[in-house]
Amino acid sequence: MIVPTSDKPVTTAGIVPGSRHTVTIKDVGFGGEGVARLDDFVIFVPFVMTGEVVEVEITEVKKKFARAKLARVVEASPERAQPLCRYYGDCGGCQYQHIEYSAQLRLKHKQICDLFERIGGFDSKVIAPVEATFRICRRSYVGPSAKLKVCVVPR
C-alpha cells in the first residue's frame, strides 16, 4: 500500500469526484496503474507511463488516495505506443499495450524485482526478464448474455 511521504496531514481539498487535475506520473504500480501525487495525496491512474504529464478526472476519493481516469496525455512518454488489440481499454485484460514492448519488459522486471526483494529478500540481479513471442488475452463472462473474447496479438 502506498502512503503519504510525510507526517503532514493528507488533504483532499479540491480532489472530489468529477474534478480535473494535471499531474505527473511518478511510478507505475503492480497491475498497471500509474501513481501520481497532488501535494502528498496519492492518485492512481490507469493507461499512463512514468514521467508522463496527464490530465485526469477523479472518479473515487478515499481517505488516503483517489482513483482517476485518464482524460488526456499532456506530455507523452517517447515509449508510448498505439495498442495492437481492438479491445484494449475495454476488456481489462491488458494493462500495458500502450507501452512499447521493450519498456514493458523493463517495467515488469522492475515490478517483479521489487516484489521478490520486499517479500523474499532476493537480489534483483538474479531475476532476468522473459520475452514472449505473442500475447493471449481471454475474458469469460457469465450470465444471460454470456460471451467469450479471445484475442491473440502477434509480436
C-alpha positions, 0 to 999 in steps of 0.5 A: 500500500502506498502512503503519504511521504510525510507526517503532514496531514493528507488533504483532499481539498479540491480532489472530489469526484468529477474534478480535473487535475494535471499531474505527473506520473511518478511510478507505475504500480503492480497491475498497471496503474500509474501513481501520481501525487497532488501535494502528498495525496496519492492518485492512481491512474490507469493507461499512463507511463512514468514521467508522463504529464496527464490530465485526469478526472477523479472518479473515487476519493478515499481517505488516503488516495483517489482513483482517476481516469485518464482524460488526456496525455499532456506530455507523452512518454517517447515509449508510448505506443498505439495498442495492437488489440481492438479491445484494449481499454475495454476488456481489462485484460491488458494493462500495458499495450500502450507501452512499447514492448521493450519498456514493458519488459523493463517495467515488469522486471522492475515490478517483479524485482521489487516484489521478490526483494520486499517479500523474499529478500532476493537480489534483483540481479538474479531475476532476468526478464522473459520475452514472449513471442505473442500475447493471449488475452481471454475474458469469460463472462457469465450470465444471460448474455454470456460471451467469450473474447479471445484475442491473440496479438502477434509480436 
